[in-house]
Amino acid sequence: MESKNLTRERQKLMVNLLERKIRLCARQFYEERGQEDGRALDDWVKAESEVLKSSILRPLWAVRDEVQSPEA
């Protein structure tokens, strides 16, 4: 039981760290645009993509891109 709790705690920590990196990256995009309001979702999605591409989750992200972009 202790092992499951430890695994859950590690998963929560990883999710929190990823979310924090995404938030910081989205904030950077916002500032680079001159702090123009109304594009928060665009900034978040772009930041999420950038952060996940450079994380240990990159192999999963690559598979996701292949599924979403079928070859012609």
C-alpha positions in Angstrom: 0.0 0.0 0.0 2.8 2.4 0.8 4.3 1.8 -2.7 1.0 2.9 -4.3 0.9 6.0 -2.2 4.5 6.9 -3.1 3.7 6.3 -6.8 0.7 8.6 -6.6 2.7 11.3 -4.9 5.4 11.1 -7.6 2.7 11.3 -10.3 1.2 14.4 -8.6 4.6 16.0 -8.3 5.3 15.3 -12.0 2.0 16.7 -13.1 2.5 19.8 -10.9 6.0 20.4 -12.3 4.7 20.0 -15.9 1.8 22.4 -15.3 4.2 24.9 -13.7 6.5 24.8 -16.7 3.6 25.2 -19.1 2.3 28.1 -17.1 5.7 29.8 -17.2 6.1 29.2 -20.9 2.5 30.5 -21.7 3.3 33.6 -19.6 6.5 34.1 -21.7 4.4 33.9 -25.0 1.9 36.4 -23.5 4.7 38.8 -22.6 6.4 38.4 -26.0 3.1 39.5 -27.7 3.1 42.7 -25.7 0.7 41.4 -23.0 -2.3 41.4 -25.4 -5.3 39.9 -23.7 -7.7 37.4 -25.3 -5.3 34.7 -26.4 -4.7 32.8 -23.2 -5.9 29.5 -24.6 -3.6 29.9 -27.7 -0.7 30.7 -25.4 -1.5 27.7 -23.2 -1.8 25.2 -26.1 1.4 26.4 -27.7 3.3 26.3 -24.4 1.9 22.8 -23.6 3.2 21.6 -27.0 6.6 23.1 -26.5 7.0 21.8 -22.9 5.8 18.3 -23.7 8.1 18.1 -26.8 11.1 18.7 -24.6 10.1 16.5 -21.7 10.7 12.8 -21.0 7.2 12.4 -22.4 8.4 13.3 -25.9 8.1 9.7 -27.3 4.4 9.7 -26.3 4.0 13.2 -27.8 5.5 12.0 -31.1 3.1 9.1 -31.3 0.2 11.6 -30.6 1.4 13.8 -33.5 1.6 10.8 -35.8 -2.0 9.9 -34.9 -3.3 13.4 -35.4 -1.4 14.0 -38.7 -2.2 11.1 -41.0 0.0 10.8 -44.1 -1.6 11.8 -47.4 
